[in-house]
Amino acid sequence: MSLVATPAIWGETTASVPAAPLPDQAQVVIVGAGLAGTASALFLAEAGWSPVVIEARSAPGRSLSGRDTGLAMPILNDTPHRLIAALGEEVAVQVVRFSESSLDLSNRLGLLDPTGALMAAGMPQETEQHPIDADALRTLGIEADRWTPEEVKENTGATAFGPGLWVPSAGLLAHDAASQLATSAHSAGARFVLDTPVTGLHSDGAHTTVHTEAGPITADVVILATGAQLAKVDPWFEDKCYPVRTQLLATEPLDSVLPFPIRTQMGHAQLVPGPDQRLISSGCRWATPHLEAGEADDTVVSPQVHDKLTQLTQRHRPDASAPTHQWTGIMAFTCDGLPLLGPVPGRSRIISCTGFAGHQATLGLGAARALADGLLGESQIEVPDLFGLSRFV
């Protein structure tokens, strides 16, 4: 088959909410209807607010939230011992506690399938670091079981892996989670303005004008949950947030698919059970010299990444056929790899809820809950100080 981008294996979400006209003003405007944006709308609407969500696409959840694998783990991409080395034990524990709180919220909302997940060694370095990472997970308070290569093969049906670390608290977020959240938010009073790109902001202190292709809207509070397009909305983010393309493929149905997700290659590749006994693979950005950084077009597939993903799939599942689907999504990365959660310095009524670097399935619900709580004067989830935007001042 020709190498063209296909829709994600589960297809695009349909509009789960009616499109509302753009009003002249609103109490709070949320830019972006992905996981964080729709969750923010739900939590605020349930508290009696009347949020207006502005989305560039024709339905909620059509950007990365509806395209990625949905793997949600209490540990982020860095291997456990490297996370501790980079942030220090105290801060690393704060990040893990935040991730766990977010996963718990997703589970309570019925959006998370608690499958567990395996961190499997697919490279010699991972095998060498296996004991160190096992100790690091204990330090971080993450429950994990050590599996031998034989146990990995027996429990997964996958080949060519070294030892593994089984993390029972991980899971898969529903691919239509943003759509489900949008439906609930609409029922609670949120309005969704669809097919309306935001082009900029202007703040006079007390109010912010959100400029869109359909005209302006003035808001008391603006929540920026637009992901990789953030710098186009507000130039303050130009040197802090940038797009990175992630790529995925899916096989034809297999006789048996993985019973749970596997994360490998130092956290930068995934094998995930998909619908209809299909296998989904993602990652391998290292196949391009620029690691897909700066790529903002999710209608494009990289042949180099595709080839490496195909090799990854067939190495660990030799029974897998040639892929039938290949698609991409755009992640929002920050210059230091950490989310952007909280008010923009000097503009307290403009709040950022983005920069998840592909971890929106893990962090998105918790981030939305924490920022909504801040506006409502509550405190259900504690945000690590390191996630705040004041680190750039």
Secondary structure, DSSP 8 states (H G I E B T S, - for coil): --------TT------S-B----SEEEEEEE--SHHHHHHHHHHHHTT--EEEE-SSSSTT-SGGGTS--EE-SS-SS-HHHHHHHH-HHHHHHHHHHHHHHHHHHHHTT-EE---EEEE--SHHHHHHHHHHHHHHHHHT---EEE-HHHHHHHH---S---EEEETT-EEE-TTHHHHHHHHHHHHT-EEE-S--EEEEEE-SS-EEEEETTEEEEEEEEEE--GGGHHHH-GGGTTTEEEEEEEEEE-S--SS--SS-EEETTTTEEEEE-GGG-EEEEE-GGGSTTTTBT---TT---HHHHHHHHHHHHHH-TT--S-SEEEEEEEEEETTSS-EEEEETTEEEEEEEE--TT-HHHHHHHHHHHHHHHHHT--SS---GGGSGGGG-
